[in-house]
């Protein structure tokens, strides 16, 4: 069962604000969310009222290295 090896902490649901143009987002196109990473629209779970974006690439945290 592949679900037994998935990190239970991998699902993070956040609420936020976005540019109005994202209401026209289509599945398969990537968007950069400032200081967060790159995201794609989830075609399975999104609705017009509640769009769902999945992070595909996170950004490196260079500030963590500065503190070391």
Buried (B, 14 or more C-beta within 10 A) or exposed (E): EEEEEEEEEEEEEEEEEEEEEEEEBEEEEEBEBEEBBBBBBEEEEBEEEEBBBEEEEEEEEEEEEEEE
